[in-house]
């Protein structure tokens, strides 16, 4: 027996997860300031296994325009360098033994526009993820009504509540996106 409240609660949790994933994606879009979250989730081909950079060394931001990576395994230095250069961050590491320095250049107007486009794409992907959760939950509610577990009135109320939950999450995504866009456009 499908409980509409349970379906709505599950949808809310899945939408929250989509927003958290979106926030992590936003951390990977650089503004003018150095921050470890900019590169810590970068995937590095470490002896054949794709490994997040934060598992291969300690990342620090000693200055507002510099990141340093203290690599734990000397053999991983070149793989990390390749991963950073292959990313769309536009960074070029300077290597000093097992320490890598990543100077963060000031953003040009063209680069800012590219990053805003990237932000808009990620925002739309997050909205689509939330809408997919809504569609899946809506299908579950319809199936429960078809099976006789839910009355038509309860179905209608649940559909309205599902739409309110969806609207709230989409508004949250839009707010996060606007905040990040204003950071990107700051000069």
N, C-alpha and C positions, 0 to 999 in steps of 0.2 A: 504494500500500500504506500503510495507516494504522498508525502505530506507537503503541501504547498509552502508552509513556513520553512521547512527544511531545505526545499529547493531554493527559496529566496536567500536563505542564510548562506548556502553553498555558493550561490551566484555572487553575493556580496564579498565573500572571502576570495573567490577567484578574481574578481575585479580589483580588489585590494592588492592581490599579488601582481596583477598586470601593471598597476600604478607603481609598485615598488620596482619592478623590472624597468619601467620607463625612467624612474629616478636614477637607477644605476646607469642606464644609457646616457642620461643627461650629464652625469659626472664625467663621461668619456669625451664630451664635447668641450674643447678648451676655450676658456675666455682668455684674457690677457695675463692672468696670474697663474703661477705654478702651484699645483696641488697634486699630491701623490695619487689621488683617485683618477687622475687623468690617464695614467698608464698602468695602474696595478692590475687591471683585468685583461690586459693585452695578452693574447695567446702566443706562447713561444714554443717552437718545435724543439723540445728538450729530449734528445736521444730517442726520437720517434714518437714521443707522446706530447700532445698539445697541453701545455701547462701554463696557468696564469703567472704573470711576471712576479706578483707579490710572493709566490712560493719559491722563487729563485734568488731573491735578494731583498735587502731592506731599502725602501724608497723614502727619501727625505726631500723637503723643500727648504733648504737653508736660506734662500733669498726669494723675493717675490717673482723673479724671472729665471730661476734655476732649480732643476730637480737633480738629485744625485741618486745613483743606484749602487749599493755595495753588493756586488754579486758574490754569492757564497761558493760557487763552483767555477773555477777558472775556465773550464770547458764550455760553460754556458754563455760566456761573454759574446762570442760572435753570433750565436743564435739569437740572443737578446737584441743585439745591434740590428740584425736582419729584420726581426719582428717590428722594431721601432721604425725603421726606415720604410718598411712595407705598409705600415699603418697610414691612415689618412690624416695624421696629426701634423705632418709637415715638420718633424723634428729630426735633427741630425746629432747623434751622440758623439761626445769626445771621450775616448777611452784612455784610462791611465791605470794599467794593471787590471785589478779587479773592481776598480771604481769607474763608473760611467757618469759623465756630466751631460745633462741635457739643458742647454740654454733655451729658454722660451722666448722666441722673438716676438716683438710687438705685432699685433694683428694689422694687416693692411686692410683697406676698405674692401678690396675684392675678396680677400679671405673671410672677412666678416660676413659678406653676402653669401659665400659658399657655405659657411657654418650655419647661417640662418636657414638656408635651404635644407641642409642636413637635419636641422632641428625640426623643421616643418614635416619632413618625411618621417622622422621618429615619432613625432606627435601623432601623425595620422595612423601610423602602425599601432600605437597604443590605443587610439580610439577604436580601431578595427578589432583589436584584441578584446576590448570591453564589449563591443557590439556582438562579437562571436559568443562570448559568455552569455549575453542576453538571449541570443537566438537559441542557443543550446538549452537554456533554462526554460525558455518559452515553449520549446518543443516538448520538454519533460512535463510542463504543466498541461499542455494540450493532450499528451498521452494519458496523463492521470485522469483528465476529464473524460476522455474517450473510454477508459477502463472503468469508469464509474466511481473512482476514488474521490473525485472532487466535483462539487456541483458547479453549474454554470455561473452562479453568482460569485462563488469563491474563486473560480477561474478568472472572472472579470476583475475582482479586487486584487488578486495576485498579479495579474498582468499589469495593472496600474501601478502597483507597488514596485514591480520589477522595472518598469519604465522610470520611476522616481529614482531608484537605486542607480540605474544606468546614467540618467541625467546628472546625478550628483558626481559620479565618477568621471564622466566626460568633462564636467566643469572643473574638477580637480586637475585633470590632465591639462586643460587649457590654461589654468592659472600657473601651473608649474612651467609650462612652455613660455608663457608671457614673461615670467620672472627670468628665465634663462635667456630669452631674446633680449631683454633690457640689459642684462649683463654683457651680452655679446656686442651690443650696439654702443655701450659706454665707450667713451674715447679717453 
